[in-house]
Amino acid sequence: PYYFSKLTNFENNVLNLGLGAKGTTTALNILNNDIVNKFIEKKPVKLFIYNLIDGHSDRNFNVLESGANDNWVFENNKWRRLKQPFGNIKIIFAKSYIFQKIFSPMIEEHNNVFYYNHLLEDLKKINEIVREKYNSKLTIIIWPDVFCIPKLVSELKNINIDTVVLPYYIMNKEYRITNDRHPNAKANEEIANILKKHLNNKIEFQD
């Protein structure tokens, strides 16, 4: 967000609502909770940006060992736990070491397709909210690792969601924090430039 703001000479307000280790479910909760409106004070929003990585499908269901807390969704002023195959069994045996080591990996492998489909449905809902509630547009930044899910990428194009695909070199070591998989400052600056060039033909920014 900083580098993107810098490219527009800080003349466009950029609101960063990103949260660590979260996925599409958290993005939906933010949009459904009117959190955006508390910051923009009824000002028009030109566009929404979502940064999509392969791991978001797992983060939505606490699959990662780090334990992303995205098991709950806020809809119709109520919180509910996300439903999933074998979901109740996972809750009952959550503290079982044997279950976590032997049976949990088998369940997660079985649920992979369900997780990916859920991710796609979330992105569709996010797109609808952005369009209908904010009269705005959604652009999804797609990281190269997402291409291990060909169906997801093709479906996004079929439902006409604007996407910008990052080049594979952004995964190289020089674009990573030392001893960490997260992007460093060089990567974030490069991503901001790629995004700005992509959006120049779609939305007018001040130079």
ABEGO torsion letter per residue (X at the ends): XAAAAAAAGGABBBBBABBBGBBAAAAAAAAAAGAAAAAAGGBBBABBBBBBBAAAAAAAAGABAAGBBAABBBBGGBBBBBBBBGAAAAAAAAABAAAAAAAAAAAAAAAAAAAAAAAAAAAAAAAAAAAAAAGBBBBBBBBAAAAABAAAAAAAAAAGBBBBBBBAAAABAAABBBGBABBBAAAAAAAAAAAAAAAAAABBBBX
